[in-house]
Amino acid sequence: MTKTTGTLGDPPYLRIVAAIRRRIADGELAPGDRVPSTRQIAGEWGVALATATKALTTLRLEGLVEARPRIGTVVAGTAPAAPARRRPSPVPDPEHELSLDRIVRTAIDIADTEGLSALSMRGVAARLGVAAMSPYRYVPSKDDLILLMADTAFGEESYPANAPEEWRSRIELGARTLWTLYRKHPWLAQIGSLTRPLLVPNLMVHGEWVLRALDGHGLDPTKLFDIHVLLYSHVQGLAVHLEMEANAEAATGQSEDQWMDSRTPALRELVESGRFPTFTKVVGGFEDGYDLRLDALFEFGLKALLDGLTSIVEGQEAVTQTQERVH
């Protein structure tokens, strides 16, 4: 098979393949070394994540790299030799060992490390070392696979049987549990919206927890559900920026701080224009600049929401109790 040498006329993914292949041939990347991830490739070569994914898939199909569980993609050729004087074990057949759970877990690993945009059925097959069409025997499409991934990921956290008695404590626990999952799997926040929610059982577990915390306080069903949606939107609305920032960093090759530094002239122009005096005053009041911290914003917003909701939840409960005593 003739392999590209990475000329300027080649498609971008082939130039990337050629460059990584040279690193392996020159010993810069030794067997067992991790190769650049999809996001690292996108940043280094200035290509889309899909192009980076195609390059890694090509290298896997050539047998130059392989996926290692909980490690990532490494240079191939590090299988340990069989112990002396022992009959070597039969080589496992990846097709025989394939299962729906392995497919879903592999897909989650790809989305966690390389981003949801890097996920493809072919890429999952390559990571598992099976034929490109093999995963389709277990899951009919990429969309179905993403739903299974989401259900699995949302099921990684549960709630205690001895729930806190106070409604606010229960909601705080529910919100922080969801935030933990979104932090662990940033792509999760990208695959559902308030208007078209994900209807998967393990996400419903988290919704049930919040609804149960609000139930029994005299709220009518619509208001109760509105509060539930509002609380969820706070968590998911901040979490969408986790994956967006990771993708932006991969695409630009700049960290958040580096990107902001590069926009200093534009910011200075806005400040010096005189058109935004309040903005200028606030920005000028920062001692060491403004550090946007999503974790801190999550906690600040959650407290503000619950403070505002307290009078609604507990006030309505008091009204209901008064009406019950009158009747």
C-alpha positions as CSV (number, residue, x, y, z in Angstrom):
1,M,0.0,0.0,0.0
2,T,1.5,3.3,-1.1
3,K,1.4,5.9,1.7
4,T,1.4,9.7,1.4
5,T,4.5,11.7,2.1
6,G,2.5,14.7,3.2
7,T,2.8,17.0,0.3
8,L,1.0,20.4,0.2
9,G,-1.5,19.0,-2.3
10,D,-2.8,16.3,0.1
11,P,-6.0,16.8,2.1
12,P,-5.2,18.2,5.6
13,Y,-5.9,14.9,7.4
14,L,-3.3,13.1,5.2
15,R,-0.7,15.8,6.0
16,I,-1.4,15.2,9.7
17,V,-1.1,11.4,9.2
18,A,2.2,11.9,7.4
19,A,3.6,14.1,10.1
20,I,2.7,11.8,13.0
21,R,3.9,8.8,11.0
22,R,7.3,10.6,10.6
23,R,7.4,11.2,14.4
24,I,6.9,7.5,15.0
25,A,9.5,6.5,12.4
26,D,12.1,9.0,13.8
27,G,11.6,7.7,17.3
28,E,10.1,10.9,18.6
29,L,7.1,8.9,19.5
30,A,8.1,5.5,20.9
31,P,5.8,2.4,21.3
32,G,3.5,3.1,24.1
33,D,3.8,6.9,24.0
34,R,0.5,8.8,23.8
35,V,-0.1,10.4,20.4
36,P,-1.7,13.9,20.2
37,S,-5.5,13.8,21.0
38,T,-8.1,15.0,18.6
39,R,-8.2,18.4,20.3
40,Q,-4.4,18.7,20.4
41,I,-4.2,17.9,16.7
42,A,-6.9,20.5,16.0
43,G,-5.0,23.1,17.9
44,E,-1.6,22.2,16.5
45,W,-2.6,22.0,12.8
46,G,-5.5,24.5,12.9
47,V,-8.0,22.0,11.5
48,A,-11.6,21.1,12.5
49,L,-12.1,18.3,15.1
50,A,-13.7,16.1,12.4
51,T,-10.4,16.4,10.4
52,A,-8.4,15.5,13.4
53,T,-10.6,12.5,14.1
54,K,-10.2,11.3,10.5
55,A,-6.4,11.5,10.9
56,L,-6.3,9.4,14.0
57,T,-8.7,6.9,12.5
58,T,-6.5,6.5,9.5
59,L,-3.5,5.9,11.8
60,R,-5.5,3.3,13.7
61,L,-6.5,1.5,10.5
62,E,-2.9,1.5,9.4
63,G,-2.0,-0.2,12.7
64,L,0.4,2.5,13.8
65,V,-1.6,3.5,16.8
66,E,-4.0,1.8,19.1
67,A,-6.5,2.7,21.9
68,R,-5.7,1.8,25.4
69,P,-8.5,1.8,28.0
70,R,-8.2,4.7,30.5
71,I,-5.0,5.8,28.7
72,G,-5.9,7.0,25.3
73,T,-4.4,6.5,21.8
74,V,-0.8,5.3,21.9
75,V,1.8,4.2,19.4
76,A,1.3,0.5,18.7
77,G,3.8,-2.3,19.3
78,T,3.9,-2.7,23.1
79,A,2.1,-6.0,23.6
80,P,4.1,-7.9,26.4
81,A,5.8,-11.1,25.4
82,A,4.4,-14.4,26.7
83,P,6.1,-15.7,29.8
84,A,8.8,-18.2,29.2
85,R,7.9,-22.0,29.2
86,R,4.2,-21.1,29.2
87,R,1.8,-21.8,26.3
88,P,0.7,-18.4,25.1
89,S,-3.0,-17.6,25.6
90,P,-5.1,-17.5,22.5
91,V,-5.3,-14.0,20.9
92,P,-8.7,-12.6,21.9
93,D,-11.1,-11.9,19.1
94,P,-12.4,-8.3,19.4
95,E,-15.5,-9.2,17.4
96,H,-16.3,-12.0,19.8
97,E,-15.8,-9.8,22.9
98,L,-17.8,-6.9,21.5
99,S,-20.9,-5.9,23.5
100,L,-23.2,-3.0,23.8
101,D,-21.7,-1.9,27.1
102,R,-18.2,-1.8,25.6
103,I,-19.4,0.2,22.6
104,V,-21.1,2.7,24.9
105,R,-18.2,3.0,27.3
106,T,-15.8,3.5,24.4
107,A,-18.0,6.2,22.9
108,I,-18.1,8.0,26.2
109,D,-14.3,7.9,26.5
110,I,-14.0,9.4,23.0
111,A,-16.5,12.1,23.8
112,D,-14.8,12.8,27.2
113,T,-11.3,13.1,25.8
114,E,-11.8,14.4,22.3
115,G,-15.2,16.0,22.3
116,L,-18.6,15.0,21.0
117,S,-17.9,16.3,17.5
118,A,-15.1,13.7,17.3
119,L,-17.5,10.8,17.9
120,S,-18.5,8.6,15.0
121,M,-19.6,5.0,14.6
122,R,-16.5,4.3,12.5
123,G,-14.3,5.9,15.1
124,V,-15.8,3.7,17.9
125,A,-15.1,0.6,15.7
126,A,-11.5,1.7,15.1
127,R,-11.0,2.3,18.8
128,L,-12.3,-1.2,19.6
129,G,-10.3,-2.8,16.8
130,V,-13.4,-4.3,15.0
131,A,-14.9,-3.9,11.5
132,A,-16.4,-0.5,10.8
133,M,-20.0,-1.9,10.6
134,S,-19.7,-4.1,13.7
135,P,-21.2,-1.6,16.2
136,Y,-24.3,-1.4,14.1
137,R,-25.2,-4.9,15.2
138,Y,-25.8,-3.5,18.7
139,V,-27.0,0.1,18.1
140,P,-28.7,1.3,14.9
141,S,-27.3,4.8,14.6
142,K,-25.0,7.5,16.1
143,D,-28.0,9.3,17.5
144,D,-29.2,6.2,19.3
145,L,-25.6,5.7,20.6
146,I,-25.6,9.2,22.0
147,L,-28.8,8.6,23.9
148,L,-27.3,5.4,25.4
149,M,-24.2,7.3,26.3
150,A,-26.2,10.0,28.1
151,D,-28.3,7.5,30.0
152,T,-25.1,5.7,31.1
153,A,-23.4,8.9,32.1
154,F,-26.4,10.3,34.1
155,G,-26.5,7.0,35.9
156,E,-23.1,7.3,37.4
157,E,-24.4,9.3,40.3
158,S,-27.3,8.5,42.6
159,Y,-28.9,9.8,45.8
160,P,-29.0,8.6,49.3
161,A,-31.9,6.7,50.7
162,N,-32.0,8.9,53.8
163,A,-32.7,12.2,51.9
164,P,-32.3,15.5,53.7
165,E,-35.7,16.6,55.2
166,E,-35.4,20.3,54.2
167,W,-36.4,21.0,50.6
168,R,-33.5,23.5,50.0
169,S,-30.8,21.0,51.1
170,R,-32.3,18.4,48.8
171,I,-32.3,20.7,45.8
172,E,-28.7,21.8,46.5
173,L,-27.7,18.1,46.5
174,G,-29.5,17.5,43.3
175,A,-28.0,20.5,41.5
176,R,-24.5,19.8,42.7
177,T,-24.8,16.1,41.6
178,L,-25.8,17.2,38.1
179,W,-23.0,19.8,38.0
180,T,-20.5,17.0,39.0
181,L,-21.7,14.9,36.1
182,Y,-21.5,17.8,33.6
183,R,-18.0,18.5,34.8
184,K,-17.0,14.9,34.3
185,H,-18.7,14.6,30.9
186,P,-18.9,18.2,29.4
187,W,-20.5,16.9,26.2
188,L,-23.6,16.0,28.2
189,A,-24.9,19.6,28.3
190,Q,-24.7,19.8,24.5
191,I,-27.2,17.1,23.6
192,G,-30.5,18.3,25.1
193,S,-32.4,21.5,25.4
194,L,-35.2,22.8,27.6
195,T,-37.6,22.7,24.6
196,R,-36.5,19.3,23.4
197,P,-35.4,17.5,26.6
198,L,-33.6,14.2,26.8
199,L,-36.1,11.5,27.8
200,V,-33.7,8.9,29.3
201,P,-34.4,7.1,32.5
202,N,-31.3,8.1,34.4
203,L,-31.8,11.8,33.7
204,M,-35.3,11.4,35.0
205,V,-33.8,10.1,38.3
206,H,-32.3,13.6,38.9
207,G,-35.5,15.3,37.9
208,E,-37.5,13.1,40.2
209,W,-35.2,14.0,43.1
210,V,-35.9,17.7,42.6
211,L,-39.6,17.3,42.0
212,R,-40.0,15.3,45.2
213,A,-38.1,18.0,47.1
214,L,-40.6,20.6,45.9
215,D,-43.7,18.4,46.2
216,G,-45.9,18.8,49.3
217,H,-45.4,22.6,49.7
218,G,-48.7,23.7,48.3
219,L,-47.4,24.6,44.8
220,D,-49.7,24.0,41.9
221,P,-48.3,21.6,39.3
222,T,-47.4,24.2,36.7
223,K,-45.5,26.4,39.2
224,L,-43.8,23.4,40.7
225,F,-42.6,22.2,37.3
226,D,-41.6,25.7,36.2
227,I,-39.3,25.8,39.3
228,H,-37.8,22.4,38.4
229,V,-37.1,23.6,34.8
230,L,-35.6,26.9,36.0
231,L,-33.2,25.1,38.4
232,Y,-32.2,22.6,35.7
233,S,-31.6,25.4,33.2
234,H,-29.2,27.1,35.6
235,V,-27.1,23.9,35.8
236,Q,-27.2,23.0,32.2
237,G,-27.0,26.6,30.9
238,L,-23.6,27.1,32.6
239,A,-22.4,23.6,31.8
240,V,-22.7,24.1,28.0
241,H,-19.7,26.4,28.2
242,L,-17.5,23.6,29.4
243,E,-17.5,21.8,26.0
244,M,-17.7,25.0,24.1
245,E,-14.5,26.3,25.7
246,A,-12.7,23.0,25.1
247,N,-13.6,23.0,21.4
248,A,-12.6,26.7,21.1
249,E,-9.2,26.0,22.7
250,A,-8.7,23.1,20.3
251,A,-9.7,25.1,17.3
252,T,-7.7,28.3,18.1
253,G,-4.8,26.8,20.0
254,Q,-5.3,29.4,22.6
255,S,-6.4,29.0,26.2
256,E,-9.2,31.2,27.6
257,D,-6.6,33.6,29.1
258,Q,-4.5,33.7,26.0
259,W,-7.6,34.4,23.9
260,M,-8.7,37.3,26.2
261,D,-5.1,38.7,26.1
262,S,-5.3,38.7,22.3
263,R,-8.5,40.8,22.5
264,T,-7.0,43.5,24.7
265,P,-6.9,46.1,21.9
266,A,-10.6,45.6,21.2
267,L,-11.4,45.8,24.9
268,R,-9.4,49.0,25.3
269,E,-11.2,50.5,22.3
270,L,-14.6,49.8,23.9
271,V,-13.4,51.3,27.3
272,E,-11.9,54.4,25.7
273,S,-14.9,55.1,23.4
274,G,-16.8,56.7,26.2
275,R,-20.0,55.0,25.1
276,F,-20.2,52.6,28.0
277,P,-19.4,54.5,31.2
278,T,-20.8,51.9,33.7
279,F,-18.9,49.1,31.9
280,T,-15.7,51.2,32.0
281,K,-16.2,51.9,35.7
282,V,-16.7,48.3,36.7
283,V,-13.9,47.0,34.5
284,G,-11.6,49.7,35.9
285,G,-12.5,48.6,39.4
286,F,-11.0,45.1,39.1
287,E,-7.8,44.8,41.1
288,D,-6.3,41.9,39.1
289,G,-8.7,41.6,36.2
290,Y,-11.8,39.5,36.1
291,D,-11.5,35.7,36.4
292,L,-14.6,34.0,35.1
293,R,-15.0,30.8,37.2
294,L,-17.8,28.6,36.2
295,D,-17.8,26.6,39.5
296,A,-18.1,29.8,41.5
297,L,-20.9,31.1,39.2
298,F,-22.7,27.9,39.6
299,E,-22.7,28.2,43.4
300,F,-23.5,31.9,43.4
301,G,-26.4,31.4,41.0
302,L,-27.8,28.4,42.9
303,K,-27.8,30.4,46.1
304,A,-29.5,33.4,44.4
305,L,-32.1,31.2,42.9
306,L,-32.9,29.4,46.1
307,D,-33.0,32.6,48.1
308,G,-35.5,34.0,45.6
309,L,-37.6,30.8,45.6
310,T,-37.8,30.5,49.3
311,S,-40.7,32.9,49.7
312,I,-42.5,31.2,46.8
313,V,-42.1,27.7,48.2
314,E,-42.5,28.3,51.9
315,G,-44.9,31.2,51.5
316,Q,-47.3,29.0,49.5
317,E,-46.9,26.2,52.0
318,A,-47.9,28.6,54.8
319,V,-51.0,29.7,52.8
320,T,-52.0,26.1,52.1
321,Q,-51.6,25.1,55.8
322,T,-53.8,28.1,56.8
323,Q,-56.5,27.2,54.3
324,E,-56.5,23.6,55.6
325,R,-56.9,24.8,59.2
326,V,-59.8,27.0,58.2
327,H,-61.6,24.2,56.4
